[in-house]
Amino acid sequence: ALPEKVFKAHISKVYPLLSKVEQSFRVDAQLDDEIPVSMYGLNLEANVVVADKKNVLAIPRAALMKGDSVWVKENGDKKKIKIKKGVEDDTWLEVLGGLTESSVVILEK
């Protein structure tokens, strides 16, 4: 109905049943603003922001191995380091511990 319009809302409940076909969850949300009457009763697609952090240390998810470890280059050698993960999405993950800004993470191919 309004493909370019953004409606802000707050989620009050997430139902724990994943629709595997649609890759979605059902949620109950309260919209922050009024919506057009013509939209009542319609389904919608939403992007849910679970955290909004600035200036964090993040690495590509592709660098993560089992056991929350990554390979780093240290003094010319390859070394496996365990990290503490924070917020993550499909592409990136926040690193809360185990690495520094100067760490050189090795991506395995």
trRosetta pair geometry for C-beta under 8 A, 3 or more apart (Angstrom, degrees):
i j d omega theta_ij theta_ji phi_ij phi_ji
1 36 7.6 -147 145 65 135 129
1 38 6.5 172 -153 115 142 108
1 39 5.6 -166 75 -96 161 91
1 42 6.6 -82 -13 -97 132 177
2 5 3.7 -4 142 15 121 128
2 36 7.5 126 -33 15 135 130
2 39 7.4 -43 6 -81 112 131
7 31 5.6 -33 167 -138 116 113
7 32 7.6 172 175 38 68 84
7 33 6.7 -130 -145 53 80 99
7 35 6.3 9 -121 -92 144 107
8 31 7.4 111 85 -160 46 64
8 32 4.4 -10 93 20 96 134
8 33 6.9 71 49 1 85 98
9 29 4.2 64 143 158 134 121
9 30 5.9 167 -161 82 90 38
9 31 4.5 -51 -95 -101 104 47
9 32 5.9 -146 -90 -16 40 78
9 46 7.7 -56 44 -134 122 150
10 29 6.4 164 79 -157 33 82
10 30 5.4 -13 57 57 87 92
10 32 7.1 89 -15 -64 88 89
11 14 6.4 30 165 -58 132 87
11 27 5.1 -43 -139 177 112 134
11 28 7.1 112 -160 78 65 50
11 29 4.8 -44 -98 -97 55 91
11 48 6.7 17 -36 -134 139 125
12 28 5.0 -51 63 100 97 100
12 29 6.5 163 7 -106 80 32
12 30 6.0 63 -32 -15 118 98
13 27 6.4 166 88 -158 56 63
13 28 4.3 28 46 35 100 109
14 25 5.8 16 -166 144 94 138
14 26 7.9 142 -160 87 49 50
14 27 5.1 -23 -104 -105 62 94
15 25 6.3 175 65 180 73 88
15 26 4.3 1 37 72 129 96
15 27 6.8 -149 8 -81 79 40
16 25 7.7 -16 -116 -141 21 119
17 25 7.2 137 71 -134 49 74
17 26 7.1 7 62 21 95 103
18 23 7.6 -10 -176 -140 101 37
18 24 7.5 148 -156 74 62 28
18 25 6.1 -44 -102 -81 58 81
19 22 4.3 8 112 44 125 99
19 23 7.0 -66 88 -4 78 13
19 24 4.9 -8 49 58 114 78
19 25 7.4 -174 9 -79 84 30
19 26 7.9 83 -25 -35 113 84
20 23 7.1 20 -161 -74 29 55
27 46 7.9 -81 49 54 131 137
27 48 7.7 102 -14 -81 168 142
29 46 7.6 55 -10 -27 164 176
31 34 7.6 113 111 -100 126 12
31 35 5.9 -18 144 -34 174 109
35 39 4.9 -82 150 66 120 134
35 40 7.4 147 92 -63 115 67
36 39 5.1 93 69 -5 82 104
37 40 6.1 -27 -168 -8 49 114
39 42 5.3 -77 -168 24 63 127
49 52 5.8 14 173 -55 126 100
50 87 6.9 174 94 -138 106 115
51 87 4.6 -115 56 -98 144 152
53 56 4.9 46 122 -39 123 130
53 86 7.8 -18 15 138 166 140
53 87 6.5 159 8 27 129 142
53 94 6.9 38 66 -100 148 147
56 86 7.0 -111 -169 70 139 151
56 87 7.9 15 144 45 174 106
56 94 4.9 -32 153 -131 140 108
56 95 7.9 150 159 42 92 60
57 94 6.9 95 74 -162 58 65
57 95 4.6 -63 108 60 105 99
57 99 6.4 -175 153 93 140 105
57 100 7.6 -103 -118 -159 155 23
57 101 6.3 -122 -106 -79 113 68
58 92 4.7 22 172 179 126 118
58 93 6.4 164 -151 81 81 30
58 94 5.3 -45 -94 -96 84 50
58 95 6.6 172 -101 2 27 84
59 63 5.0 -71 152 51 120 141
59 64 7.5 133 97 -51 117 83
59 70 6.7 -9 128 -103 166 160
59 92 7.1 153 78 -152 28 73
59 93 6.2 -23 61 61 75 82
59 95 5.9 50 -4 -39 105 122
59 99 7.2 57 -42 51 131 170
59 105 5.3 82 -136 -25 131 175
60 63 5.1 104 71 -11 82 99
60 91 6.8 -57 -140 170 73 68
60 92 6.4 -61 -109 -102 38 61
60 105 7.9 175 33 110 85 140
60 107 6.5 11 63 -99 134 122
61 64 5.6 -43 -166 14 53 117
61 88 6.5 98 -91 -167 110 119
61 89 7.9 -118 -44 79 131 50
61 90 7.0 -105 9 158 155 31
61 91 6.0 -164 6 173 111 16
61 92 6.4 -124 -32 -86 85 9
61 93 5.3 97 -88 -20 76 105
62 107 5.8 33 110 -145 109 109
63 70 4.9 26 147 -133 102 115
63 71 7.5 -126 -166 39 88 74
63 105 5.0 17 -155 161 154 127
63 106 7.4 136 -138 80 103 38
63 107 5.3 -79 -88 -98 85 73
63 108 7.7 123 -128 11 50 76
64 68 6.8 -31 -156 -131 105 45
64 69 7.6 118 -159 65 58 36
64 70 6.2 -53 -100 -78 44 91
64 83 7.9 -97 -114 48 89 127
64 85 7.8 31 -116 -86 138 125
64 93 6.4 31 -48 28 136 149
65 69 4.8 -38 65 74 103 86
65 70 6.5 156 8 -91 92 38
65 71 7.4 67 -19 -26 133 83
65 80 7.6 -61 52 -142 145 108
65 108 7.7 56 -75 11 111 137
66 69 7.1 -2 79 30 45 100
67 82 6.6 -72 140 -112 97 99
68 82 6.0 57 97 -159 87 78
68 83 5.6 -123 157 62 91 71
68 84 7.3 46 156 -99 139 27
68 85 5.8 -116 -138 -23 120 108
69 80 5.2 19 172 180 132 97
69 81 6.3 157 -155 80 79 36
69 82 5.0 -47 -93 -93 84 55
69 83 6.8 143 -115 6 30 80
70 80 7.5 167 85 -150 28 58
70 81 5.8 -23 62 62 76 89
70 83 5.9 23 4 -17 107 126
70 98 7.9 125 30 126 104 128
70 99 7.3 -3 55 -63 137 130
70 105 5.4 -30 158 -140 136 105
70 106 7.6 152 164 47 86 67
71 78 5.7 -8 -170 -170 112 98
71 79 7.2 142 -155 72 61 34
71 80 5.9 -38 -96 -95 64 62
71 81 7.7 130 -119 16 16 80
71 105 7.1 104 79 -165 58 60
71 106 4.1 -53 104 59 108 111
71 108 6.6 92 16 -47 138 100
72 78 7.6 153 78 -153 35 51
72 79 5.6 -30 65 66 83 86
72 80 8.0 141 18 -108 75 15
72 81 5.2 12 4 0 121 127
72 99 7.1 174 -82 -111 140 101
72 103 5.3 -57 -135 -173 136 101
72 104 5.9 118 -165 73 79 59
72 105 5.7 -46 -99 -100 76 47
72 106 6.4 178 -104 -1 18 89
73 76 7.2 2 -178 -117 94 12
73 77 7.3 155 -155 76 57 32
73 78 6.4 -34 -100 -96 61 57
73 79 7.7 127 -120 20 14 83
73 104 4.2 -36 48 90 102 121
73 106 5.9 106 -40 -53 87 108
74 77 5.9 -34 72 66 72 83
74 78 8.0 111 26 -124 76 12
74 79 4.7 -23 27 16 122 132
74 104 7.7 -180 -62 45 53 96
78 106 6.4 -23 -131 0 101 163
81 98 5.3 143 151 174 107 105
81 99 6.7 115 114 -71 145 81
81 103 7.7 -90 44 -149 165 138
82 98 5.7 -125 100 -119 50 140
83 95 5.3 -60 -172 -138 131 101
83 96 7.8 123 167 47 85 61
83 97 6.5 158 -164 86 59 57
83 98 3.6 -145 -110 63 58 147
83 99 5.8 -8 -110 -14 117 100
84 95 7.2 100 69 -168 59 60
84 96 4.4 -69 104 72 105 97
84 97 3.7 32 26 44 120 100
84 98 5.8 152 3 -13 70 107
85 88 6.3 -20 -178 -40 119 124
85 93 5.5 -38 -143 170 105 125
85 94 6.8 102 -172 74 60 66
85 95 7.0 -48 -110 -106 46 47
85 96 6.8 37 119 11 8 99
86 93 7.2 148 56 173 64 75
86 94 3.3 -51 66 93 113 118
86 95 6.9 -84 7 -12 100 5
86 96 4.5 118 -53 -46 103 105
87 93 7.5 -173 98 -150 42 58
87 94 4.7 49 49 6 71 130
88 92 6.7 -154 -143 104 66 51
88 93 3.6 -7 -107 -110 109 87
88 94 6.6 -132 -67 14 64 72
89 92 5.9 26 45 50 92 74
89 93 7.7 -166 26 -77 49 58
95 98 6.6 -104 -171 58 109 93
95 99 4.9 -14 157 46 154 116
99 103 4.1 -94 -158 24 92 161
99 105 7.1 -4 -127 -67 147 107
100 103 5.2 128 51 -26 62 95
